[in-house]
Amino acid sequence: MTTVSTGTGAVREPPARVPPGERGATRIADRVVAKVAARAAREALGPPPADAGAPHATVAVHRDTARIRVFLELGYPCDIGARCAAVRRHVTERVGALVNLTVSEVAVHIERLHPPTAAGRRIR
């Protein structure tokens, strides 16, 4: 058994080791998980169109599982299905790695498509 010095000359015993299963748990707030998911969506998409809003997300966490909804805007024309699949894949990987949650669902909602502009004017 080791002893710990208190710096005052007194010696005390170290605290008893608590088994891992009895130490408690760390809970990460849903809004933090949502911010991680939104950031992962930005990483998956690359640079947004000039007038696009940033992706945002909502989450529902139950025990160690998260259901995520990501809302984003895309430049158009593009392969919407492929872009959504890339976002789902990257959000699942990053949330799992950073906050240690199993992601059961990532629903991607496209809020707006941004067509190309010609001479500063929007094509409608």
Residue pairs with C-beta under 8 A, 6 or more apart in sequence:
1 13
2 14
3 11
3 12
3 13
3 14
4 11
4 12
4 13
4 14
5 11
6 12
28 61
28 99
28 101
30 59
30 60
30 61
32 99
33 59
33 61
33 66
33 68
33 95
33 99
33 101
34 56
34 57
34 58
34 59
34 68
35 57
36 94
36 95
36 98
36 99
37 57
37 59
37 68
37 70
37 91
37 94
37 95
37 106
38 54
38 55
38 56
38 57
38 70
39 94
40 87
40 90
40 91
40 93
40 94
40 95
41 55
41 57
41 70
41 72
41 87
41 90
41 91
42 48
42 54
42 55
43 90
43 94
44 86
44 87
44 89
44 90
44 91
45 55
45 72
45 74
45 83
45 86
45 87
48 54
48 73
48 75
49 73
49 74
49 75
49 114
50 114
50 117
51 114
52 73
52 74
52 75
52 112
52 114
53 73
53 111
53 112
55 70
55 71
55 72
55 73
56 70
56 71
57 68
57 69
57 70
57 71
57 91
58 68
58 69
58 71
59 66
59 67
59 68
59 69
60 66
60 67
61 67
61 101
64 100
64 101
64 102
65 101
65 102
65 103
65 104
66 95
66 99
66 101
66 102
66 103
66 104
67 103
67 104
67 105
67 107
68 91
68 95
68 103
68 105
68 106
68 107
69 106
69 107
69 109
70 87
70 91
70 106
70 107
70 108
70 109
71 109
71 111
72 87
72 108
72 109
72 110
72 111
73 110
73 111
73 112
73 113
73 114
74 80
74 83
74 110
74 112
74 113
74 114
75 113
75 114
75 116
76 113
76 114
76 115
76 116
77 115
80 110
84 108
84 110
87 106
87 108
88 106
88 108
91 103
91 106
92 103
92 106
95 101
95 103
96 102
96 103
115 122
115 123
115 124
116 123
117 123
